[in-house]
């Protein structure tokens, strides 16, 4: 009955027949995708080229340059021991370190954390969701566990996981990935539940396809579009999460420049030198905004049916 | 009706059981000795031994869980090692600021987001609609602490309109209480209201396309009455749902906001407990916030019965 209704609702139109190229073309034409994508590419380029753009060593302590305002001039020592005159575009922190250089280097970590967390939680969620959606016996237990995990506020879970493990890049990534997994599992499961009723899955079963190849060949490819969209949202929330952990003093060790760590240091003298909080904050906001714009654009163009924000 | 309420209440039990197991395992499945983790870095072997015996760590894991869960059901969350107090008592002392912050935020967000969402739905595709959706995307993206410092800098440090940081108890007088809460609540509202505004817009826009609205209009009813009496009741369920779903977001935001504005609530307590590696307190906080989240969502589910008379169980 269900299949019958769906067939009537969705006759093979021009659009569905050539879905793949059309979706990509639509995505590239979308302004959200363009703005988000270009900003992200620029941010990535800036942070990859950080050592060349920002010549000052981001970890170099220099008491003579303490608490300079943005645009101040001074001298810095290069790695070979020579001193050169230098413009501190974003000023310095209370140890005399060049903020511009620290902000650009911080971007590297944020992007690495965002992408890694997105990849890890999507992979884990995909595997669990595929089995959960397809094998009824697993489903029952799995979904109860996921419901329980989702009842714990994700920041609280991440914070406690970091507290248990010693703070390092790896533990921060793991702590941010775990709270995201249940949301991905739910999405994949709901996709699988609707895909498994499709006629082509029935056809594949009827010609004797076993569960493994069936999931890989027929179910998996149809979950990709919504998952790409979900990955961008996970990435955005991971970048935010990493900076929150850093800001609270619980994240990656404070000597490593990340945007959260920079703001945690800056807040101590916020009253006098607000720029030390605002510059990393601005970069953080732009990055998250760019990722979210990209995600919104992809959602509108790639798969308007399934994708919603993963709240 | 009563049967349905009971059924829903029973359905919360497995979720809460999973939360309890996760919180229990959090400490047991970590590398190293839980007793040593709890005792901290400067503990003597005797102290560790005493904690181990106190927690019953020498017994099988299942028995340990049974003992621990039994205490939980009686409301005993254990004792904080850092604050040297019962965890339940500690949480009770810190509850007021967080509740005030959360309630204030929900009120402000609903007052801002619902009218804006409705207006955007009425002028679908208009400048207000586009502006609101752009604001929603920015609101989703701007980190709570960046916004918090920005507002603190402008409103408190430059304009001197409101106190910079801190909290005044309700018993200290109503005016100081409200003055200290305005900035933190507004900060959280910017994060929370886009979610409500988006759903309100979508839900009202859909309700406005229904036949009953066309009928109401063709009867010659004024537009306001069409909206309040006919469209809004049909759009209410998703709006109320998203307010509940967003509470999880809010609970997370509270941790950061309290840290920015130095509010001595549960969020600050979480950070203090984590920095001191005070695990009984962390476990208690996770449990309390999860139970609050589950029960609030249960209440919201039950409120459907009042909002939409078509829903009968």
Interface residues (C-beta under 8 A of the other chain):
Chain A: X144 X145 X147 X148 X149 X150 X151 X152 X153 X154 X155 X156 X157 X159 X160 X161 X162 X163 X164 X165 X236 X240 X243 X244 X247 X248 X249 X250 X263 X267 X270 X271 X274 X277 X278 X281 X282 X284 X285 X288 X289 X291 X292 X293 X296 X311
Chain B: X14 X15 X16 X17 X18 X19 X21 X22 X26 X27 X30 X31 X37 X137 X138 X140 X141 X142 X143 X144 X145 X146 X149 X150 X152 X153 X157 X195 X242 X245 X246 X248 X249 X251 X252 X255 X256 X259 X260 X270 X271 X274 X275 X277 X279 X282 X285 X286 X289 X290 X293 X294
